């Protein structure tokens, strides 16, 4: 019985990099005898411009039947970002309880970190972001629109269930890596939600005496990620802090263009969603310049989640090997390859792995 993948290419370079990811997935499937079936959906800002909605009213019910979702990117000039995100990405995350946003970061050979001393093999961390509550709640509103005393209120929501489950996921992940966890907080300035976060994380930590952990205020943590990124293994953070940290750490590794992410329902009760971090990049869309590695690495994470760890490892090795040669690196990384050439190299490397 095939494992069904819903593909939502989205906007801009999303359509290009999802095509690359599918080509690499096909190579891995052929090598390992995997039965993967794809259905593609045109949900996007273009659809919004034509119909007034990013996706149809029954989109969540449609997606529920799939084993995983592969997303390209959403966003396009003329459609406000909050419309595109709250019209597609965030509803999917929340409907399927994809509470763990997982973003691995490595300095790889062939990619130069902007930081002196950040060498390949020396930076290898994962940001685990709480993905469905926290600072990105829907609670709040605006009052007195258009008047001088107009105001806006946005409420953060931290539940014990939400904080405990993301902390537990992060501690379990740290156990499989180097056994080191850092919790991002700001409990010296945010008086209710972040002390609560600290208390719950500490309670979970008691179940993991084999994991060395500490808590860092987010401002100091950002500085330490820049000054000494090699010290970090797993960083667990709230929705907002994790969002910021994952882009910062990707930049530390040399390129947000290769950064992957997984939006996971760790229970497997609902489909999980996999997407590159980089966004839709309208300025280079359609020019063959898109770097496919973020989408391909995300596809490797999808294979892992679907139980095909060996295939996922081959895809990640292909990503790492492709970066070592300028001929298979895209121009944003100092190479000479266009999107198609980079994809062809990845397909070849998967077959040869």
N, C-alpha and C positions, 0 to 999 in steps of 0.2 A: 504494500500500500504506500503510495507516494506521500512524502511530507510536503505540504502545500505552503508556498511562500507568496504572500501578497506583496507586490512591488508597487510602491508609490514614488515615481521619479520626482514629482514636484516641479520645481522651477529652476531656471537658469542652468548651471552646470550639474544640477541634480540629475537631469536626464542623461547627461554624458557619463557621469561616474557610476550610476546604477547599471548602465549598459556594460561598463567595464567590470563591475562586480559580478554581474551575471555570467560574463564570459569566463571569468576565473572560477566561479562556482561550477560552471559546466565542466571545466577541466578537472577540478577536484572530484566531481561526481563521476565522471568517466573513469578516473583512475581508481576510485574506491567502490565503484558499483552502487552509488547512492541514487535513490529515486526521488528527485526534487522536481516539483511541478510549480509553475509560476502563473499567476494572474496579475495583470498590470492594470492600474487604475489611474485615471487622468486628473486626480484631485490636486488642485494647484491654485495659484493666484490667477492664472488665466481662466480657470473655471469660475473663480469668484467674480472676475470682471464680466463674464458672460451670463452668469446665473444668479449672482448675489450670495453664493456660499462656496466655501472651500471644498466641501464634500457633501454628498447627499444626506438626507435625514436618517437613512437607514445604514449609514456607513459603519457604525460600530457593530451592528448585527451582522453585516457582511463580513467584516474582519474577524469576527469571533470564531469562524469556522477554520481559520488558518492556524498553522503551527508557528509561524513567525511572520514578521513584517520587515521588509527592507525599504527604507526611506532614503530618498536622495537629498532633498533640501526644500525648504519653503521660504518664500520671500521674493518680492519683485517691486520695483519702483511704481508708485501709484497706489499700492495697497499697504496701509500702515502695518507695521510689524505686529502690533498687538492683535490685529484682525487675522493675519495669516497664522500666527501661533495659536491663538485661542480658537481658531476655526478648524484646526487640524491636529497639530502636534500635541498640545496639552490635553484636549479631550481624549485622545487615544491613550495617552499615558495614564490618565485617571480612570477611564472606563475599565481598563484591564489591570489596574492595580500594579502598574510597572513602577514600583516604589524605589527600586535600586537603579540609579544611573551610574554606570561603571565606565570610567575613562582611563585606560592605561596610557602611560607616557614613558618613552624610552629615548635616550640619545643613541642614534644608530650610525654605523659607519656610512659615510657619504653625506651626512647632514651635519652641518656645522652649528653648534650651539652658539648663541651670542655671548655666552658666559665663558670667561677664561677658566680653563680647568675642567669644564663639563665634557668629558670624553665618552665615546661609546663604551657601554658596559658600566659606566660610573653612575648613570642616572636611570633608574628603573623603578617607577612608582605607579600607584593606581589611586585616582581620586574616586571615592564612593560618595555619591551625592544623593541625599534624600530627595525624592523626585515628584512627590504628589501633594505635599502640604507646605509647612513652613512659611516663608515670606511670600510665596506665590499663591496665596489663597485667593478665593473669589470674594471674600468678605470685605465689604467697604463700599464706597461710592463717592459721588461728588454732589455738593450742595451749592445753591446760589450761582449756577453757571452764568457766566457773562457779567456778573456784578463785581464790584471791587472787593467784596468780602467772600468771594468764591473760595471754597475749600475742598480738599480731597482727603479721604481717610482710607487707608489700606491696612487691614488687620493681618498679623501673622498668626498662624495656627500651628501649634506644636502639640501633638497628642502623645500620650505615653506609648500607645501601640505603635505609632509611627516612628518615634525616636528609637524605641527598643528594637524594632525589627531591622532598621537600617544599621544600627550599631552592631547587632548580632551578625548581620551579613558581613559587615566589615571585619569583625574579629575572626569570623570563620575564614574569610579570605586571607587575612594576615597569617593565620595558622598554616596555610598552604604555601606561603612565600617566605619572607625572612623573619616573621614573627614580631613585627614592629608596627604599631598603630599610633597615629596622631589624630586627636579630635580637635576640629576647628571650633572656636567659641568666641564670644565677646561678652562674657558674663560680668565684666567689670563696668560695662556701659549700658547694656540692655538688661533691664533689671528683673524681668519675669521669665521670658522664654528661654534665654540662654543659660541662666542658672538651672532651670528645669532640665534642659538638654544635658548639662554637665552631670546632674544627679542621676539621670537615667543611664547615661553612658557609663558612669562609674559603677552603677548597679550591674550592668551587663558585664563589665570588665571583671567582676568578681568570679564569673564563670569561666574565665580564660586566664588562669594564672601563668600559663605558658607564653602569653603574648605580652611583650613589653610595651607599655602605652603611656602617653601623656596627653595633656590638653594645652593648646596654644591659642592665644588671642589672635584673631584673624589678621590684624595689622602686622603684628610681629611675625606671624606665620608666613605671610607673603614675603616679608623681608628675608626670612631664613630660607625660603624656597629659592630665592634668587642668589643668596650668598652661599648656600651649601645644599644644593638640591639632592646630592647623593645620600644624605642622611635619612631621607624619607622612603618609606615602603608603602604603607596604606594610609591615606588621609580620609577620614570620614567627616562629612560636613552637611550642614543644612542646605536647603534648596538654593538659596542665593549665594551663600559662601562657596558651595561646591561648584556652582556655575562659573563664578569668577576664578576660582582656583584652577579649574580644568583648562581654561584658556591660558592662564598664566603659565601653568606647567607645560602646556603644549608649546608655548613660545620659548620657554627655557630649553626645550628639547630641539628647537631649531625651526619648527614649522607647524603651524596649525593645519596645514594642508594634508598632513598624514595622520592627524589625530582621529581615532575612532571613538564610538560610544555604543553602549548597549543600554536600552531601557528594559529592565528585567522584571518580570513577575517570577521570583525565585520558586514559587510553588508550582509553576507550570500549569496552573489552572486556566490561564488565559495566554494568548500569544504575546511574546516579547517583541520589541522593535529595535532595529539596528540601523544606525545612521552615522555618517561622518560629521565631525564637529564644524567644519568650515563654513557652512551656509551656501547660499545659491550663487554668490559672486556674479551678479548681472554684468559687471564690467568686462568679463572675459568669456561670457557664455557664447557658445556657438563658434568659437575660434580655434578649437582643438588644443587649447592651452591648459585645460583642467587637469589637476593632479588627481589620479584615481585612487591613490593609496589609502586615503582615509576611508573611502567606501569599501575597498577591498579588505582592509584590516577589520572593518566592521563586519564584513561577510565572514571572515575567519572566526570572529566572536560568535556569530550566528551558528556556524557549524559546531563550535564547542557546545553551545547551549542545546543544540538539537541532538547531541550525543555522538558527534563525529569528531572526536578530539584529534585523531591522527590527521584527518583531512584539514582541520583548522590549523594544526601545527605546520603542515606543508604550505598552506597559503601564507601564513605569517613568515615562514622562512623565505618564501618567494618575494615578499615585500622587502625583507632585509637584504636579500641578495641583489634585488633590482636597484637598490639605492647605492650599491658599491660602484656601479659603472655609470659614467656620464651619459652613455648612449641609451640607457634605459631609465634615466631620471628626467623628469620634466623640467622645463626652464626655470620655474620658480625655485628649484633646488640646484641651479647651476648646471643642469644637464642640457641635452639637445633634443630629447624625445618630445613628440606631441602626445596627446592622450592615447591615440590609437597605437602608436609605437610602444608606449609604456605598458599598455594592456597586453599587447602581443608578447612582450618580454615576460610579463607575469604568467601568462598562460603557459609559455614554454618552460618557465622555471618550476611551475607546479608539476608539469608532466615529468620533468627530470628529477624532481626531489626524491 
